[in-house]
């Protein structure tokens, strides 16, 4: 019971850290890009990952966590895939309208459900699917303003969806199958993610902004916001791996849409972004969907725990000997010790 309570507290802490850090970095980056005129999002992400790796390396050297070796081919492909997915998401935003980009992000949840159902044989109840539908509907109402389609943008969006879903599913699968923590996996994969974005980032940013990141004039305030963004990114990257490892890729995407609603709210209250009745209705519907999803997941988790406990008790009862020493008319110490050992093995 104590272990289960500790696990639940760990999940709640991971969710809170993910929401707080993600909303903070969105506000920081919005100020950096919109107000200070630094538009190089992909290159900035590569810096985020390099700072994350350096921070984790220092923590590992100070024995805050123990590094665990992972097959080089596995971690290299995983890191490169995650780096590519970030690049495709940024390109999708650059070649599509904001509305179509939001549709791309919404499509990640149903596609993740489809992939896990087909390839991992994971079952999702009708209640889970309904709550996800309500959530997606609400976020769509709140955030989608227009849908301007073009061939290149559609292809890039499709590639972003596929690579993002596979990357998040692998994040969960690798942690559980190889028995590595979120910190250990992030430490091993961050250099490869940073490398692919460090090479491709300036090219991607130049194609989107028509500006060269190396020719940009960095003022002290821009440098200060870049450093702040990189520091917050350490928490964002760590909490992402932590949440996916402790829950599931679908839950992480649900959490992502909660962040979207919070960012819309913070944008209105702090940055005075335009806000309409449609935004309010959409956010309320999305919150309802998130509440339903959380409730259904909690109920199904309790039901599963109850079933597992019942099965464990039945198994323990079935393995107890039907006859003991007294029923045979003699006292055998060795039989009593064996019986005690058998019972202790189920504790």
BELGIRA-V368603 format. One record per residue. N is the residue number from 1. RES is the residue in one small letter. SS is DSSP state (@ for helix, = for strand, . for the rest). PHI is phi in radians with two decimals (* if undefined). BURIAL is # if it has 24 or more other ideal C-beta (glycine too) atoms within 12 Angstrom, else .. Layout:
N/RES/SS/PHI/BURIAL, N/RES/SS/PHI/BURIAL
This chain:
1/x/./*/., 2/x/@/-1.11/., 3/x/@/-1.12/., 4/x/@/-1.15/., 5/x/@/-1.10/., 6/x/@/-1.09/., 7/x/@/-1.12/., 8/x/@/-1.11/., 9/x/@/-1.11/., 10/x/@/-1.11/., 11/x/@/-1.12/#, 12/x/@/-1.08/., 13/x/@/-1.10/., 14/x/@/-1.13/#, 15/x/@/-1.11/#, 16/x/@/-1.12/., 17/x/@/-1.09/#, 18/x/@/-1.11/#, 19/x/@/-1.13/#, 20/x/@/-1.08/., 21/x/@/-1.23/#, 22/x/@/-1.18/#, 23/x/@/-1.13/#, 24/x/@/-1.11/#, 25/x/@/-1.27/#, 26/x/@/-1.13/#, 27/x/@/-1.12/#, 28/x/@/-1.10/#, 29/x/@/-1.21/#, 30/x/@/-1.14/#, 31/x/@/-1.14/#, 32/x/@/-1.16/#, 33/x/@/-1.53/#, 34/x/@/-1.45/., 35/x/@/-1.55/., 36/x/./-1.80/#, 37/x/./1.27/., 38/x/./-1.92/#, 39/x/./-1.69/#, 40/x/./-1.58/#, 41/x/@/-1.20/#, 42/x/@/-1.21/#, 43/x/@/-1.10/#, 44/x/@/-1.05/#, 45/x/@/-1.11/#, 46/x/@/-1.12/#, 47/x/@/-1.15/#, 48/x/@/-0.95/#, 49/x/@/-1.22/#, 50/x/@/-1.17/#, 51/x/@/-1.14/#, 52/x/@/-1.05/#, 53/x/@/-1.09/#, 54/x/@/-1.08/., 55/x/@/-1.12/#, 56/x/@/-1.15/#, 57/x/@/-1.11/., 58/x/@/-1.11/., 59/x/@/-1.13/., 60/x/@/-1.19/., 61/x/@/-1.18/., 62/x/./-1.56/., 63/x/./1.16/., 64/x/./-1.28/., 65/x/./-2.64/., 66/x/./-1.77/., 67/x/./-1.24/., 68/x/./-2.17/., 69/x/./-1.17/., 70/x/./-2.15/#, 71/x/./-0.82/., 72/x/@/-1.04/., 73/x/@/-1.10/., 74/x/@/-1.10/., 75/x/@/-1.23/#, 76/x/@/-1.19/., 77/x/@/-1.10/#, 78/x/@/-1.11/#, 79/x/@/-1.13/#, 80/x/@/-1.13/#, 81/x/@/-1.06/#, 82/x/@/-1.14/#, 83/x/@/-1.12/#, 84/x/@/-1.12/#, 85/x/@/-1.11/#, 86/x/@/-1.13/#, 87/x/@/-1.07/#, 88/x/@/-1.14/#, 89/x/@/-1.10/#, 90/x/@/-1.16/#, 91/x/@/-1.15/#, 92/x/@/-1.07/#, 93/x/@/-1.14/#, 94/x/@/-1.27/#, 95/x/@/-1.72/#, 96/x/./-2.10/#, 97/x/./-1.25/., 98/x/@/-1.06/., 99/x/@/-1.09/., 100/x/@/-1.21/#, 101/x/@/-1.10/#, 102/x/@/-1.11/#, 103/x/@/-1.08/#, 104/x/@/-1.04/#, 105/x/@/-1.15/#, 106/x/@/-1.17/#, 107/x/@/-1.24/#, 108/x/@/-1.14/#, 109/x/@/-1.12/#, 110/x/@/-1.08/#, 111/x/@/-1.23/#, 112/x/@/-1.11/#, 113/x/@/-1.03/#, 114/x/@/-1.10/#, 115/x/@/-1.13/#, 116/x/@/-1.17/#, 117/x/@/-1.22/., 118/x/@/-1.31/., 119/x/@/-1.80/., 120/x/./-1.85/., 121/x/./0.98/., 122/x/./-1.47/., 123/x/./-1.80/., 124/x/./-2.03/#, 125/x/./-1.22/., 126/x/@/-1.11/., 127/x/@/-1.15/., 128/x/@/-1.10/#, 129/x/@/-1.11/., 130/x/@/-1.15/., 131/x/@/-1.13/#, 132/x/@/-1.15/#, 133/x/@/-1.10/#, 134/x/@/-1.09/#, 135/x/@/-1.06/#, 136/x/@/-1.08/#, 137/x/@/-1.05/#, 138/x/@/-1.12/#, 139/x/@/-1.12/#, 140/x/@/-1.09/#, 141/x/@/-1.09/#, 142/x/@/-1.32/#, 143/x/@/-2.01/#, 144/x/./-1.54/#, 145/x/./-1.93/., 146/x/./-2.59/., 147/x/./-2.32/., 148/x/./-1.67/., 149/x/./-1.68/., 150/x/./-2.61/., 151/x/@/-1.10/., 152/x/@/-1.06/., 153/x/@/-1.10/#, 154/x/@/-1.15/#, 155/x/@/-1.10/., 156/x/@/-1.11/#, 157/x/@/-1.13/#, 158/x/@/-1.10/#, 159/x/@/-1.15/#, 160/x/@/-1.11/#, 161/x/@/-1.09/#, 162/x/@/-1.10/#, 163/x/@/-1.17/#, 164/x/@/-1.15/#, 165/x/@/-1.08/#, 166/x/@/-1.11/#, 167/x/@/-1.07/#, 168/x/@/-1.27/#, 169/x/@/-1.13/#, 170/x/@/-1.14/#, 171/x/@/-1.00/#, 172/x/@/-1.21/#, 173/x/@/-1.17/#, 174/x/@/-1.10/#, 175/x/@/-1.06/#, 176/x/@/-1.41/., 177/x/@/-1.30/., 178/x/./-1.64/., 179/x/./0.97/., 180/x/./-2.01/#, 181/x/./-1.44/#, 182/x/@/-1.08/#, 183/x/@/-1.14/#, 184/x/@/-1.12/#, 185/x/@/-1.20/#, 186/x/@/-1.11/#, 187/x/@/-1.07/#, 188/x/@/-1.31/#, 189/x/@/-1.66/#, 190/x/@/-0.97/#, 191/x/@/-1.05/#, 192/x/@/-1.28/#, 193/x/@/-1.11/#, 194/x/@/-1.12/#, 195/x/@/-1.12/., 196/x/@/-1.14/#, 197/x/@/-1.38/#, 198/x/@/-1.15/#, 199/x/@/-1.37/., 200/x/@/-1.53/#, 201/x/@/-0.95/#, 202/x/@/-1.03/#, 203/x/@/-1.21/., 204/x/@/-1.09/#, 205/x/@/-1.13/#, 206/x/@/-1.19/., 207/x/@/-1.20/., 208/x/@/-1.58/#, 209/x/@/-1.89/#, 210/x/./1.09/., 211/x/./-2.23/., 212/x/./-1.81/., 213/x/@/-1.10/#, 214/x/@/-1.41/., 215/x/@/-1.67/., 216/x/./-1.24/., 217/x/./-1.57/., 218/x/./-1.56/., 219/x/./-1.50/., 220/x/@/-0.99/., 221/x/@/-1.23/., 222/x/@/-1.13/#, 223/x/@/-1.07/., 224/x/@/-1.10/., 225/x/@/-1.22/#, 226/x/@/-1.12/#, 227/x/@/-1.10/., 228/x/@/-1.08/#, 229/x/@/-1.07/#, 230/x/@/-1.14/#, 231/x/@/-1.17/#, 232/x/@/-1.12/#, 233/x/@/-1.09/#, 234/x/@/-1.02/#, 235/x/@/-1.16/#, 236/x/@/-1.10/#, 237/x/@/-1.13/#, 238/x/@/-1.11/#, 239/x/@/-1.19/#, 240/x/@/-1.06/#, 241/x/@/-1.14/#, 242/x/@/-1.15/#, 243/x/@/-1.15/#, 244/x/@/-1.11/#, 245/x/@/-1.19/#, 246/x/@/-1.49/#, 247/x/./-2.09/#, 248/x/./-2.83/#, 249/x/@/-1.03/#, 250/x/@/-1.15/#, 251/x/@/-1.07/#, 252/x/@/-1.11/#, 253/x/@/-1.18/#, 254/x/@/-1.04/#, 255/x/@/-1.09/#, 256/x/@/-1.08/#, 257/x/@/-1.31/#, 258/x/@/-1.09/#, 259/x/@/-1.07/#, 260/x/@/-1.01/#, 261/x/@/-1.11/#, 262/x/@/-1.16/#, 263/x/@/-1.11/#, 264/x/@/-1.05/#, 265/x/@/-1.15/#, 266/x/@/-1.14/#, 267/x/@/-1.07/#, 268/x/@/-1.28/., 269/x/@/-1.38/., 270/x/./-1.70/., 271/x/./-1.83/., 272/x/./1.03/., 273/x/./-1.20/., 274/x/./-1.10/., 275/x/./-2.42/., 276/x/./-2.11/., 277/x/@/-1.07/., 278/x/@/-1.08/., 279/x/@/-1.06/#, 280/x/@/-1.12/., 281/x/@/-1.09/., 282/x/@/-1.07/#, 283/x/@/-1.11/#, 284/x/@/-1.12/#, 285/x/@/-1.12/#, 286/x/@/-1.10/#, 287/x/@/-1.09/#, 288/x/@/-1.08/#, 289/x/@/-1.08/#, 290/x/@/-1.14/#, 291/x/@/-1.11/., 292/x/@/-1.07/#, 293/x/@/-1.06/#, 294/x/@/-1.09/#, 295/x/@/-1.12/., 296/x/@/-1.12/#, 297/x/@/-1.08/#, 298/x/@/-1.12/., 299/x/@/-1.12/., 300/x/@/-1.19/., 301/x/@/-1.17/., 302/x/@/-1.10/., 303/x/@/-1.11/., 304/x/@/-1.17/., 305/x/@/-1.10/., 306/x/@/-1.12/., 307/x/@/-1.14/., 308/x/@/-1.10/., 309/x/@/-1.15/., 310/x/@/-1.10/., 311/x/@/-1.11/., 312/x/@/-1.15/., 313/x/@/-1.18/., 314/x/@/-1.11/., 315/x/@/-1.10/., 316/x/@/-1.14/., 317/x/@/-1.16/., 318/x/@/-1.19/., 319/x/@/-1.53/., 320/x/./-1.25/., 321/x/./-1.11/., 322/x/./-1.34/., 323/x/./-2.16/., 324/x/./-1.97/., 325/x/./-1.09/., 326/x/./-1.16/., 327/x/./-1.21/., 328/x/./-1.60/., 329/x/./1.53/., 330/x/./-2.56/., 331/x/./-1.90/., 332/x/./-1.95/., 333/x/@/-1.10/., 334/x/@/-1.11/., 335/x/@/-1.13/., 336/x/@/-1.13/., 337/x/@/-1.12/., 338/x/@/-1.14/., 339/x/@/-1.12/., 340/x/@/-1.10/., 341/x/@/-1.10/., 342/x/@/-1.12/., 343/x/@/-1.18/., 344/x/@/-1.12/., 345/x/./-1.18/., 346/x/./-1.70/., 347/x/./-1.44/.
